[in-house]
Amino acid sequence: MKINETKMKQAQEEALKILQESEDKSQAIVEAMEKINEVQYEELISEIVEQSNKAESDTAYAKSLGLRTLSKEEKTFYEALKNDPKQAITGNQIDIMPTSIIDVTLEDIKKESGILSYINFAPANVKKWIVASKTGAFSWTELTDKIKGEIKASFAVLNMEVSKLTVYMIIPKAIRDLALPFVDKYCRAVLKEQLNDGLEYGALQGTGLNEPVGMYKQIAKTNEDGTHQDKTVDTSLTSFKPKALAEMKKYLTKNGMRTIDKLILVCHPNDEADYIAPAIYDDEGKLVASYKNLEVKTCSNNPQGKALIFIPKKYTMGLTGLDFKEYDQTLALDDADVIIGRGYANGRASDDNIAYVFDVTKLEEYVPSVKIIGSIATTVDGEVITKNEVQGA
């Protein structure tokens, strides 16, 4: 969503003034948030209001919008939120967003995000989730024989209530007057934007200290401050030729203990332009990697200079819910960073080998190899006839 920087600066100044001068802290937060929201989501608000107005007189158009049929619990939540926004801060009557709203929002995120569609999400009302990594062997025996082989699995319980993911949600005046399905559409759009960034960061760079353990971090090894150690960054990967990808493949398959059908390469947009694209595509834009079932996804939450290749659906993340509580501290709006929604979330990979980290700056530009086959004919009447054939590899 595009933001008018001039309007945003003015809104921040007005919001800060409201917070400094108001004696009613809860009401001041609501008014300050409205100032920020009206600028930050100006285009979204205008679009939804226009859709609502048109839908009132055009039933066919209303159906085309795909508005959700809200449950009783969802209606109660939205009614309270839009009729008295102060409740969203004080928690007098409402404090927890229905998990059904979170689940639907996460589904939208998975469809639209470059990387979140390739990780597992536990349902929003689940507080603990088991992640497992297959290891072990097999054995053929006679029916009456004692089992000689053993298939083991490394199990770990992922506690979804360990870390907090914060977002904010105040419904602007222009949205409050609309029908509840449009209120729902606005809320989920705002949640989707904020949760997307938070979840992407957590899945990639989460430190493991009050955050998920990101794929760039080691699961079992931690620093003195409790954060998880970075994975070793491989500097030997210089191309996407078969031999160059060998170590990556062996690492991800745990030296052949599992098979992989598809891989996702995640990098920063700038690195995709400078290093990945020149190395992985030819001049016509065709993928030249020896591993053809490889997808490149850019993500602004990925650190520059590094990239990772990971196995889809081997990282699990969960979000138990979003609650709304009253602030107990002075707020500042210098960066429009007012948080009123708090979700409990966590995430980690099934094992360290599901993601391979490498230095993108070491990649070399793809250059098609050319073979020249030369032959020299015998001398005839003092003339030498040469024959050259050029074959593109």
Secondary structure by P-SEA (a helix, b strand, c coil): cccaaaaaaaaaaaaaaaaaccccaaaaaaaaaaaaaaacaaaaaaaaaaaaaaaaccaaaaaaaccccccaaaaaaaaaaaacccccccccccccccaaaaaaaaaaaaaccccccccccccccccbbbbbbbbbbbbbbcccccccbbbbbbbbbbbcccbbbbbbbbbccccccccaaaaaaaaaaaaaaaaaaaaaaaacccccccccccccccccccccccbbbbccccccccccccccaaaaaaaaaccccccccbbbbbbcaaaaaccccccccccccccccccccbbbbbbccccccbbbbbbcccbbbbbcbbbbbbbcbbbbccccccccbbbbbcccccccccbbbbbccccccbbbbbbbbbbbccccccbbbbbbbbbcc
